[in-house]
Amino acid sequence: MNWTSLIRRPAFLIALAVLIIIGLVWGITAVRAAQPLTLDQHVYSIANQLQCPVCNGESVADSPSPVAQEIRSVIREQIIEGKSDQQILSYFHQHYGDSILESPPKQGFTSLIWLAPIIMLLAGLVLLWSVAREWNARPKLAGDPDTGADTVLELTADERQRYLRQLQHELDLETIQNLPATKEVSA
């Protein structure tokens, strides 16, 4: 297969577009991550990783509760003291337990939460690969635009006769099996 026929395939163009989009997203994310955060952004970043203890399903960063406001002020104080993000998260983890963390720890049973998407992605890729292999292995029929020529899947006369005999035999068996059972009449 040459490059010009590969470039004209829609699947190739779609894959190329997806790769370009992923590259752009990763590039923009890398540029934004490299910029230093202000104190408020840093507080928000850490508070966003903590679950509000009194709110259902809200992070400390988004919760208006007094408890969340107090936790945000503790985060601010610890940042000013020079503690690292991990030290601050560990502080709250020690005081509140696993339930305070937005992202569950990557150990024990909760490791399944982290592994499941990876396993599903790999299974999807294997399925996609096997379907693509099967699709490429299908016989080329006449009028198929991928063949470039009018080729036909042909059978020899002997093969055709063998398939016809096999088909007739299977139809005969099906007919015999579907006949209604006759009852013998005893006199």
C-alpha positions in Angstrom: 0.0 0.0 0.0 1.4 3.4 -1.0 1.1 6.6 0.9 -1.3 8.3 -1.5 -3.9 5.6 -1.1 -3.4 5.6 2.7 -3.9 9.4 2.9 -7.2 9.2 0.9 -8.7 6.8 3.4 -11.3 8.4 5.8 -10.1 6.3 8.7 -6.5 7.6 8.3 -7.8 11.2 8.1 -9.9 10.8 11.2 -7.0 9.2 13.1 -4.8 12.1 12.0 -7.3 14.7 13.2 -7.7 13.0 16.6 -4.0 12.9 17.1 -3.7 16.6 16.2 -6.5 17.5 18.6 -4.9 15.4 21.4 -1.5 17.0 20.7 -3.1 20.5 21.0 -4.9 19.7 24.2 -1.7 18.3 25.8 0.3 21.3 24.6 -2.1 23.8 26.0 -2.3 21.9 29.3 1.5 21.8 29.5 1.8 25.5 28.9 -0.8 26.3 31.5 0.7 24.0 34.1 4.1 25.6 33.7 2.8 29.0 34.8 3.1 29.9 38.5 -0.1 30.1 40.5 -1.2 33.0 42.6 -2.0 32.3 46.3 -5.8 32.2 45.6 -5.3 29.8 42.7 -3.0 27.6 44.8 -5.6 27.5 47.6 -8.4 26.7 45.1 -6.2 24.0 43.6 -5.7 22.2 46.9 -9.2 22.8 48.1 -10.6 21.3 44.9 -8.8 18.0 45.9 -10.7 17.8 49.2 -14.3 16.8 49.7 -16.4 19.0 51.9 -17.1 17.1 55.2 -20.6 18.5 55.6 -21.7 18.9 52.0 -22.8 16.0 49.8 -20.7 15.8 46.7 -19.1 19.2 46.8 -15.4 20.0 47.0 -14.1 22.4 49.6 -13.3 24.9 46.8 -16.9 25.1 45.7 -18.8 24.8 49.0 -20.1 27.9 50.7 -20.4 26.2 54.1 -18.6 27.6 57.1 -16.6 24.4 57.5 -15.3 24.7 53.9 -14.4 28.3 54.5 -12.5 27.3 57.6 -10.6 24.6 55.7 -9.7 27.0 52.9 -8.3 29.4 55.5 -6.2 26.6 57.0 -5.0 25.7 53.5 -4.0 29.4 53.0 -2.1 29.5 56.3 -0.2 26.3 55.5 0.7 27.5 52.0 2.1 30.7 53.6 4.1 28.6 56.1 5.7 26.9 53.1 4.2 23.5 53.3 3.9 21.4 50.1 0.6 20.4 48.5 1.2 16.8 49.6 1.9 17.9 53.2 -1.4 19.9 53.3 -3.4 17.0 51.8 -1.8 14.6 54.3 -2.8 16.9 57.1 -6.4 16.8 56.2 -6.3 13.1 55.4 -5.0 12.4 58.9 -7.7 14.5 60.5 -10.7 13.4 58.4 -9.7 10.0 56.9 -10.1 8.8 53.3 -13.5 10.4 52.9 -12.0 13.9 52.7 -10.0 13.1 49.5 -11.7 13.8 46.2 -9.5 11.2 44.6 -9.4 7.9 46.5 -6.0 6.6 47.5 -4.3 4.3 44.9 -4.0 1.3 47.2 -6.1 -1.7 48.3 -9.6 -2.0 47.0 -9.8 1.5 45.7 -7.0 0.7 43.2 -9.8 -1.0 41.2 -11.2 2.5 40.6 -8.0 3.6 39.1 -7.3 0.4 37.1 -10.8 -0.1 35.6 -10.6 2.7 33.0 -7.2 1.5 31.9 -8.4 -2.1 31.6 -11.5 -0.9 29.7 -9.4 1.2 27.3 -7.0 -1.7 26.6 -9.9 -4.1 26.0 -11.5 -1.5 23.6 -8.2 -1.2 21.7 -7.9 -5.0 21.5 -11.5 -5.2 20.2 -10.9 -2.4 17.7 -7.7 -4.1 16.5 -9.4 -7.5 16.0 -12.3 -5.9 14.2 -9.9 -4.0 11.9 -8.0 -7.2 11.2 -11.2 -9.1 10.4 -12.4 -6.2 8.2 -9.1 -6.1 6.2 -9.2 -9.9 5.8 -12.6 -10.0 4.2 -12.7 -11.2 0.6 -12.8 -8.6 -2.1 -15.9 -8.7 -4.2 -16.6 -7.3 -7.6 -17.4 -3.6 -7.6 -15.6 -3.1 -4.2 -13.9 0.3 -4.4 -11.0 -1.0 -2.3 -9.9 -3.6 -4.9 -9.0 -1.3 -7.7 -10.0 -4.1 -10.1 -13.1 -6.2 -10.8 -12.2 -9.4 -9.0 -14.8 -11.9 -8.1 -14.7 -14.6 -5.4 -15.1 -17.6 -7.8 -15.8 -21.2 -7.0 -14.8 -24.0 -9.3 -17.6 -26.2 -10.7 -16.7 -29.1 -8.3 -16.8 -26.8 -5.3 -20.1 -25.4 -6.4 -21.6 -28.9 -6.8 -20.2 -29.9 -3.4 -21.9 -26.9 -1.7 -25.1 -27.6 -3.5 -25.1 -31.2 -2.4 -24.4 -30.2 1.2 -27.2 -27.6 1.1 -29.7 -30.1 -0.3 -28.7 -32.6 2.3 -29.2 -30.1 5.2 -32.6 -29.0 3.7 -33.7 -32.7 3.5 -32.7 -33.2 7.2 -34.6 -30.0 8.2 -37.7 -31.2 6.3 -37.6 -34.7 7.9 -37.3 -33.2 11.4 -40.2 -30.8 10.9 -42.7 -33.5 9.6 -45.6 -34.0 12.0 -45.4 -37.2 13.9 -48.1 -39.7 12.8 -49.9 -41.8 15.5 -50.4 -45.4 14.9 -54.0 -46.4 15.1 -54.6 -49.7 16.9 -57.6 -51.7 15.9 
